[in-house]
């Protein structure tokens, strides 16, 4: 250590200036920083759900696009509203990345004119508005609101709300910035219409969601990082009452997160709603190292020590403890790398490396800078003594009430912990947005006024080429559609497929809207349908080219993920009993399937962190019998918080899932500081009560301070519109506060009961 | 000096303006092509191959007959395969009068019913292929402004490249094309290639890959239509014609709806 400090002293100028210069250089890459809000970021590149989805889009078409919904209180069937639909439909056709546009006006209406029963007409449902009158509109309304194909999908049952859907090219929405372009183009079309007509247009769909994610991530990163830096500086200044005490630790974390983010950029990562907050995480967990070093250095200087000695003591005293606490924090985050949810893994790795880097900068750059602060300090020895009121009653209190403390803690833990079994996991995309976010309001408007904003895509394989033309196959599809809507009458809002069109043709040619009984008739209807298709409309978005696979689209409500999974499993089981095979996909389904990944993330990261942290505590303190005592105060907060969520019926999302491991990795730092001081005191022959008092005096302030910084930093996430971040913030801030109490009350209480070892006083 | 500048400017403006107006030379070429003898009657076998973006194919065999009635043209088509659509028939009366919509009837053998399918819109797909009805019939030259872009050559034959711009929005809507560029062979006035520009950045590329002269009349052996968006091929259709018989007498009864019901 002495040699290292000598070397550092010799290189002090070099290190003090070199580190910021290197960081400055790396920061130049930050200008390439991009945010990606696509649904794809959540999945591993070779994830089966992603593959299924891509295969489907390749064989059929994209299911994703921009939806525009608006409502006219007087009904849609008038010149103004339909003219608006028509203009927007036409304008969207010409937009980049758009494959096809569907609306009530260009709906290809297959019908027969009662006056000419020998004719089959396939027309735009609304064509020319110039030659229209009231009876025309009444007629269109009557037809549309009773047409199985468009009612409850493109037009509400009451005829007041309608949707325009611009479907994207199959690979258009994979990049975040494309979504931005698309939304800009959509606004350029819709905003002037809004001014002209006074309608409120509700936008939604993949690009809108992606864009909302990007905007929130950008906002979070831009506001939270400076805010947390400011909070840290204020708290540091309050603690040390010196500018250097506020600036140096902030410098450490600033350099750390700039470097970590720059490296992310260099590795080709884009930020997302999770990783946008890496700076906040790093500030919160990285600042403690610097605080401990500064704190000892300052005490040394105040007590008159010469600067070189002060730096040496600060480093020597802290090197091992801050190394250990950095290591446990690193473990807590690093276990998130196991997660199959990619942004969680990225956040874990980046923050874990940030914890280590913050340690490195704290033991290199920081002492180098301290060497340069050679100005003498006013001696505060007297004042220190006055301020440091000896907390005489603490140890005695603990020892006196130890059993009560333990009993109450264990009781509360068991009672609240029982809630763990009631925990529900939710991974619904729309619910990732705060209730006030436009995109969520838009989805809820759709759900309340028109149809299901979420959708499942079912691809049924008939088993052979041209198999979809078999009447038995189509009958099965019909049975399923009916069974599905009957089983979930509230949440399945609309089921559609090519079957609707085949049945419509059968009605016109044969009089009944039923599945034709002959295969050749079905084939002939399909031929007829394919001859009526307008440019840009193909049959291959409903069946594949081989006419073997058949697509069914189900529009559903926004529901709990467990409900989604119930509905998905029902469909899977239904088809498993049929002679055909079915694959279910679509973004709603993919997010629902993420539920398992989230649960796995929580369980695996938590278990692994517990295991590794236990091993580390064992290595550090070498007390096998006391291990459970050391771990209990750290497990307690996680159990309490998750248990309460279970009891209250709050669902666990990704934010909460990652919190478990992080809480333990961070909370255990306090335990380590506590125990280090405690065992040291006991080895010096102090009694239980005296030891506790000493711990509180020497480690209490540091523990309190780091907990306050951490809790405040994570509590900032309360302001996020990204719900998982907010939940993470609440859960972590509360849990860390509980951890502080547990470390100061439960830990010593347990020690006073179970640490029955007699300490042989070392020579000192 | 001043005068000459004005003159140049005027000349530039005039040539600039002519870009938007009709070009008599181009129109003359198109008119010659339109007037080209294509036989009074035609009977042929058509093999339609649909090819998707991954190269998968589906084949249909169709028998077709056509006959001129003055300037109008009547056509009848029967599906031979696939088996499940065999004998499905289409009868079309293509009227020269632009104001009159074409007449079309369909016969579904599974139901033994004939239905009329009236449509003013010719942009719809021809039998689910990349060709539209518009692509399969002669267009009305009065609907367009033409412009001779340049001289070029196709497979060793000299040719003109001519741009057609629809004169009205209605023409755009009904044809599905905002603009097209045709390549017309100078020796026989046959349009051997064309690019149709559609909304949404789609383009359709026609290529007449094989043709021959039969009794002094040029007939198509093979023609392909590829639908592209940007550089991506979305879909392709190849039509191959065999057993082409020109000017062989065909009875008028062939072009009646009752004939449709009899099938092949």
Interface residues (C-beta under 8 A of the other chain):
Chain A: X58 X93 X94 X95 X96 X98 X99 X100 X116 X118 X119 X120 X121 X122 X169 X466 X469 X509 X510 X516 X518 X519 X520 X521 X522 X523 X524 X525 X527 X528 X530 X531 X532 X533 X534 X535 X536 X538 X539 X540 X545 X546
Chain B: X50 X52 X54 X56 X58 X79 X82 X83 X84 X85 X88 X90 X106 X108 X109 X110 X111 X113 X114 X115 X116 X117 X118 X119 X121 X123 X124 X125 X126 X127 X128 X132 X176 X198 X199 X200 X201 X202 X229 X235
